Amino acid sequence: MAESAAAKRPSFAATAIPADAGAAVFLGNPHLDNLMTVVIAMGAEIWSDRQRARIVERLLETHGKVTREMIEQYVPSDEERKAWEAEREAMVRRVYDVLARDASGARPFAEERR
Amino acid sequence: MDRRTLIGTGTAIAALAAATDIDAAAKPGIPAGNGTKPALPAGTLAPRGRFDRLERLPTLALESRQDFLLSFRAFANRDLTRAASARADAILAEKGVPKDADLPLPQALAMLQDDPLLQTSTRAWISCQQLSWNGLLEEFEGNADRYLAEMEAVDRRGPGTLELNPDLKLPDYTRHEIHIQPGGYVGSEFAGHLYHYGTNGFYSGRNSNDELHIGAAQKLPIPNDGRVRRILDLGTGVGQLAMALKERFPEAEVWGLDAGGPMVRYAHLRAVERNLDINFVQRLAEDTRFPDDHFDLVTSYIMMHEVSPEGTSALIREAYRITRPGGVFYPIDFRLTNAVRRNAAGLYRLWWDHRWNNEVWSLKFRQNGTPQQIRDVGFELNETGPVALAGFGVLNATKPLPNGAA
């Protein structure tokens, strides 16, 4: 927890028994596992910027100006939320669908040349 | 104005009630605690406020990233799981094993757990889960003072009460980081915050209005005599079912119990905001400290599978003790029989959820003979209905009336 006055407040937390998922290696090399986490995190960052851009566009259309506060305080309509969700899901499928590819028949190129 | 804006700008704590639903609920024409929030016109600029009953996350960036992870999780649950299942079927076919064979878990694992596609599917799901928790943890711990001040502001306020027992001796089973939630249900001051926002993924977005909890509360059976004066929700977590039960039975005395102090603290905060008179207590489900025959309805919501076999036995005995004759004990949880899980791919998924998503007790829950234990303590058990939560199991237990009583 951040070093702050929080440290002076009463604590109601106990000691947890930690999970060990952080040490899990699924892809044969922990760095490959890290890369999977990276590419998902990158998707989240890209979507975050895209959604911000959508809001900026909308504010310029409706208000003719935009400030950081206006972006943060923007309340989307139900229709916009549904449209954003559909766009997000399409983006996820477009970018990550290859992960579902059954590559069990694939071989390294070097092996094929032999 | 939302509570974050209030606290964050240093506005007097007393203003909290005046600026939230508490005040709105007191106004004529706006019923209390029913989840209604005046709709804001599209394009309105307002403090971040709520989507339905869920306070929006404090920054657009965090909200957007969590939304993305929600979509990614849906993709993993649907597309990656489908691909992994097809691959598992192919592996079994290569080995001459029927795809619906009822295999022992070790045999299923030996065939499947090293396959790259199945491993990719699992890796992607776990990475998504970790990213979601870490993003939320960074927000709540990074702004700890603000969030702790919010809870402190209402710890001693009503409606309802909050009982915290920081010296409570917690059984080990309560201290695991279930679902790899950082700190689990007891180990972070923000366990309630993390759980509430983190479980959006589990609910596929149907969490902002406590949708499933309200649906379950409406369908839970009541005693045959129709008397519902006292209700207890065991393992209440962030109090979603307790709140929904209070809304269904506004005249009843409703209690929410959880081993996690931070969980009931957050539950109390939410109940106060919604003007709901609920008593939240940090106690153990197997040692509730309530009198014998006290409650008309004792519930739990997807809690039993997070409890050790010993804890389960003890809490079933305790539930029997505190339920009044004719009263109902209805623990909502996953189905104990599920044909889908019997094939190898389903078993594999069940296993990695247990092993890597840290569902510590979920496998034992399915082998624990819970229905028989409920009968053995004296309840009459109906396993067929009513279904309180679609897709989940039915454990509808009634404590018999004394011999000869009508």
Interface residues (C-beta under 8 A of the other chain):
Chain A: M1 A2 S4 A5 A6 R9 P10 S11 F12 A13 A14 T15 A16 I17 P18 A19 A21 G22 A24 F26 L27 G28 D33 M36 T37 I40 A41 G43 A44 E45 W47 S48 Q51 R52 I55 R58 T62 M70 I71 E72 Q73 Y74 V75 P76 S77 E79 E80 R81 W84 E85 R88 E89 M91 V92 R93 Y96 D97 L99 A100 R101 D102 A103 S104
Chain B: L40 P41 A42 G43 T44 L45 A46 P47 R48 G49 F51 T59 L60 A61 S64 R65 D67 F68 L69 S71 F72 A74 F75 D79 L80 R82 A83 A86 R87 A90 D115 P116 L117 Q119 T120 S121 T122 R123 A124 I126 S127 C128 Q130 L131 G135 E141 G142 N143 A144 D145 L148 E152 L164 P166 L170 D172 R175 H176 E177 I180 G183 G184 V186 G187 S188 E189 A191 G205 G261 P262 R265 Q282 W356 N357 N358
